[in-house]
Amino acid sequence: AERESAVVPAAAPAQAPAAATVAAASPGAEGEMEVDAHAEDKEGGITAAGAAEHLRALTARPPVSMHVQLLFAMLSIFLERTLIDFTFLKVFFAQEVATCYSAEAKADILAYFLKPEGGPRARVSSEETVVALQLLILPMLRAAVAQGQQMDVLTPEILWAIVTQLLDPVASYGETMKVELLRLSTLLIESVPARLVDHRKDLIKFAWNHLKSDDTLSKQCAYVNVCHFISQYETPSKIILQVYVALLRTFQVDARPLVRQALDILTPALPRRLPAGDHRYPTWIKWTKKIIVEEGHSLPQLIHIWQLVIRHPDLFFSSRAQFVPQMVNSLNRIGLTANTSADNRKLAVELTA
């Protein structure tokens, strides 16, 4: 493998970048992120006047109907221990509210949920907030995106309220709450990226702080979020490389589904975000080969990388000369041992196709 001038750590850096587009960000000697101290001033973002305008717009909305208030009141039953089956209520939220309510009604529900005073979040516990996110808010937003209603539902003042009230990087949330908020942030980045340009700094801070979480689910949801961010917005190349290498080195079974999802989001964006420039091969290709050569003694690690190559053959085809010798040498270990699994045999066949 070719030697790189910058060392990319195996895990996510402990310090969050101050802004997503700070060109001065670079890995330090210990693998932590070094960020320009004046990055926040350069980034811009929402001004105090803009925040005040969003707050006025949010509080100036007309009072919601009793029907909207009852939707949140019904959620409290899911925190009670009872023998009654309330599946019908989950179906009501997932089908009737999410798919049949108008865009205006969905915006009213979101605005009521985010209302700083008098709304449900001002009165309920964090457990009830988690239930509201799981059963009402997230299904409703996913359906709104599927129906093309996202621009009407996710208005600028509602997005501002979500970012400032919920996506707080220093808030002390439970792990379940972190996961739901990361899913919410990911959905927003994926569906309305243009409206979140002024919130990029807050979005990346929130996700980056969770990359060092001890909880596997929170950590991998944060990686999915950051990969969506990189796909949508300009990001320093050193940060992109750190995320990519960390995902390549994460091959544990319990993290596999979300790691695969994160890589499938990030990898198609790499030729655009990390072009080869004057070099024969781009940096991300060099690091992929480097990990294969140095850590290929671990069969799970090797399988993890070859599965990525098989899922994105067009991206690796132009650099195939870098990988063919390692592919040939690994075929026996992957597919021809006596106790190999059917999935590994299939992978060996796909590598030779």
DAMO-V283121 format. One record per pair of residues at least 12 apart in sequence whose C-alpha atoms are under 8 Angstrom apart, sorted by the first residue. I is the first residue (numbers start at 1). J is the second residue. D is the distance in whole Angstrom. If there is no record, write none. Layout:
i=<I & I>
j=<J & J>
d=<D & D>
This chain:
i=<1 & 1 & 1 & 1 & 1 & 2 & 2 & 6 & 7 & 7 & 7 & 8 & 8 & 8 & 8 & 8 & 9 & 9 & 9 & 9 & 10 & 10 & 10 & 10 & 11 & 11 & 12 & 12 & 12 & 12 & 12 & 13 & 13 & 13 & 13 & 13 & 14 & 14 & 14 & 14 & 15 & 15 & 15 & 15 & 16 & 16 & 16 & 16 & 16 & 17 & 17 & 17 & 17 & 17 & 17 & 18 & 18 & 18 & 18 & 18 & 18 & 19 & 19 & 19 & 19 & 19 & 19 & 19 & 19 & 20 & 20 & 20 & 20 & 20 & 20 & 21 & 21 & 21 & 21 & 22 & 22 & 22 & 22 & 22 & 22 & 23 & 24 & 24 & 25 & 25 & 25 & 26 & 26 & 27 & 27 & 43 & 44 & 45 & 45 & 45 & 45 & 45 & 46 & 46 & 51 & 54 & 54 & 54 & 54 & 54 & 55 & 55 & 57 & 58 & 58 & 58 & 58 & 59 & 64 & 64 & 64 & 68 & 68 & 72 & 72 & 75 & 75 & 75 & 76 & 78 & 79 & 79 & 90 & 93 & 93 & 93 & 93 & 94 & 94 & 94 & 94 & 97 & 97 & 98 & 98 & 98 & 98 & 98 & 98 & 98 & 99 & 99 & 99 & 103 & 103 & 103 & 103 & 104 & 104 & 106 & 106 & 107 & 107 & 107 & 107 & 110 & 110 & 111 & 114 & 114 & 114 & 114 & 126 & 130 & 130 & 130 & 133 & 134 & 138 & 142 & 145 & 150 & 150 & 151 & 154 & 156 & 159 & 160 & 163 & 163 & 163 & 166 & 167 & 167 & 167 & 167 & 167 & 168 & 168 & 169 & 169 & 169 & 169 & 169 & 175 & 175 & 178 & 179 & 179 & 179 & 182 & 182 & 182 & 182 & 182 & 183 & 183 & 185 & 185 & 186 & 186 & 186 & 189 & 189 & 189 & 190 & 190 & 193 & 204 & 204 & 207 & 207 & 207 & 207 & 208 & 208 & 210 & 211 & 216 & 216 & 217 & 220 & 220 & 220 & 221 & 223 & 223 & 223 & 224 & 224 & 224 & 224 & 224 & 225 & 227 & 227 & 227 & 227 & 227 & 228 & 228 & 228 & 230 & 230 & 231 & 231 & 231 & 234 & 235 & 237 & 237 & 240 & 241 & 244 & 244 & 244 & 245 & 245 & 247 & 247 & 247 & 248 & 248 & 248 & 249 & 249 & 250 & 251 & 251 & 251 & 252 & 260 & 263 & 264 & 267 & 268 & 268 & 270 & 271 & 281 & 285 & 285 & 288 & 289 & 289 & 292 & 292 & 293 & 299 & 299 & 303 & 303 & 306 & 306 & 307 & 310 & 310 & 327 & 331 & 334 & 334 & 335 & 335 & 335>
j=<286 & 287 & 289 & 290 & 293 & 286 & 290 & 27 & 27 & 29 & 31 & 27 & 31 & 241 & 242 & 245 & 31 & 242 & 245 & 246 & 242 & 245 & 246 & 249 & 242 & 246 & 211 & 212 & 242 & 243 & 246 & 31 & 32 & 33 & 211 & 212 & 32 & 33 & 209 & 212 & 32 & 33 & 34 & 209 & 33 & 204 & 205 & 208 & 209 & 33 & 34 & 35 & 204 & 205 & 208 & 35 & 36 & 39 & 40 & 201 & 205 & 39 & 40 & 43 & 200 & 201 & 202 & 204 & 205 & 200 & 201 & 204 & 234 & 235 & 236 & 43 & 234 & 235 & 236 & 35 & 36 & 39 & 43 & 235 & 236 & 236 & 36 & 236 & 236 & 238 & 239 & 238 & 239 & 238 & 239 & 201 & 198 & 197 & 198 & 199 & 200 & 201 & 198 & 199 & 160 & 156 & 157 & 158 & 160 & 161 & 157 & 161 & 157 & 111 & 115 & 157 & 158 & 115 & 108 & 109 & 112 & 108 & 109 & 120 & 132 & 128 & 131 & 132 & 128 & 131 & 127 & 128 & 135 & 135 & 136 & 139 & 140 & 135 & 136 & 139 & 140 & 136 & 140 & 136 & 139 & 140 & 141 & 142 & 143 & 144 & 140 & 143 & 144 & 144 & 149 & 152 & 153 & 152 & 153 & 140 & 153 & 152 & 153 & 154 & 155 & 137 & 158 & 158 & 158 & 161 & 162 & 165 & 177 & 176 & 177 & 180 & 180 & 180 & 184 & 187 & 191 & 191 & 192 & 192 & 192 & 195 & 196 & 199 & 199 & 202 & 203 & 181 & 181 & 185 & 202 & 203 & 206 & 202 & 206 & 202 & 205 & 206 & 207 & 209 & 215 & 218 & 218 & 217 & 218 & 221 & 207 & 218 & 221 & 222 & 225 & 221 & 225 & 203 & 225 & 224 & 225 & 228 & 228 & 229 & 232 & 228 & 232 & 232 & 226 & 229 & 222 & 223 & 225 & 226 & 222 & 226 & 222 & 223 & 254 & 255 & 255 & 255 & 258 & 259 & 258 & 243 & 259 & 262 & 258 & 259 & 261 & 262 & 265 & 262 & 243 & 262 & 263 & 265 & 266 & 262 & 265 & 266 & 266 & 269 & 265 & 266 & 269 & 273 & 273 & 273 & 274 & 273 & 284 & 263 & 266 & 284 & 287 & 288 & 259 & 262 & 263 & 288 & 304 & 305 & 291 & 301 & 301 & 300 & 301 & 304 & 300 & 308 & 308 & 308 & 312 & 312 & 315 & 284 & 315 & 319 & 316 & 319 & 305 & 322 & 323 & 305 & 326 & 326 & 333 & 334 & 334 & 344 & 347 & 351 & 347 & 350 & 351 & 351 & 348 & 347 & 348 & 347 & 348 & 349>
d=<7 & 8 & 6 & 5 & 7 & 7 & 7 & 7 & 7 & 8 & 7 & 7 & 7 & 7 & 6 & 7 & 5 & 7 & 8 & 7 & 8 & 7 & 5 & 7 & 8 & 5 & 6 & 6 & 7 & 7 & 7 & 6 & 5 & 6 & 8 & 8 & 6 & 7 & 8 & 6 & 6 & 6 & 8 & 7 & 7 & 8 & 6 & 5 & 6 & 7 & 8 & 6 & 8 & 7 & 8 & 7 & 8 & 6 & 6 & 7 & 7 & 6 & 6 & 7 & 7 & 5 & 8 & 7 & 8 & 6 & 6 & 6 & 7 & 6 & 7 & 7 & 6 & 5 & 6 & 7 & 7 & 6 & 8 & 8 & 6 & 6 & 6 & 8 & 7 & 7 & 7 & 6 & 7 & 7 & 8 & 8 & 7 & 8 & 4 & 6 & 8 & 8 & 6 & 7 & 8 & 7 & 4 & 8 & 7 & 8 & 7 & 8 & 6 & 7 & 7 & 6 & 7 & 7 & 7 & 8 & 7 & 8 & 6 & 7 & 7 & 7 & 7 & 7 & 6 & 8 & 8 & 7 & 7 & 6 & 6 & 8 & 8 & 7 & 7 & 6 & 7 & 8 & 7 & 8 & 6 & 4 & 7 & 8 & 6 & 7 & 7 & 6 & 7 & 7 & 6 & 6 & 6 & 7 & 7 & 7 & 6 & 7 & 5 & 7 & 8 & 7 & 7 & 6 & 8 & 6 & 7 & 8 & 8 & 7 & 6 & 7 & 7 & 7 & 7 & 8 & 7 & 7 & 7 & 7 & 8 & 7 & 8 & 8 & 7 & 7 & 7 & 7 & 7 & 8 & 8 & 7 & 6 & 8 & 6 & 8 & 6 & 4 & 8 & 6 & 7 & 7 & 6 & 7 & 5 & 7 & 7 & 8 & 6 & 6 & 7 & 7 & 8 & 7 & 7 & 7 & 5 & 7 & 7 & 7 & 8 & 7 & 8 & 7 & 7 & 7 & 5 & 8 & 7 & 6 & 7 & 7 & 6 & 7 & 8 & 7 & 7 & 7 & 6 & 6 & 7 & 8 & 8 & 6 & 7 & 8 & 7 & 4 & 8 & 8 & 8 & 6 & 8 & 6 & 5 & 8 & 6 & 7 & 7 & 8 & 7 & 6 & 6 & 7 & 8 & 7 & 6 & 8 & 7 & 7 & 8 & 8 & 7 & 8 & 6 & 8 & 7 & 8 & 7 & 7 & 8 & 7 & 8 & 7 & 6 & 6 & 8 & 8 & 8 & 8 & 8 & 8 & 7 & 7 & 8 & 7 & 8 & 7 & 8 & 7 & 7 & 8 & 8 & 8 & 8 & 7 & 7 & 8 & 8 & 8 & 7 & 7 & 7 & 7 & 6 & 8 & 6 & 8 & 5 & 8>
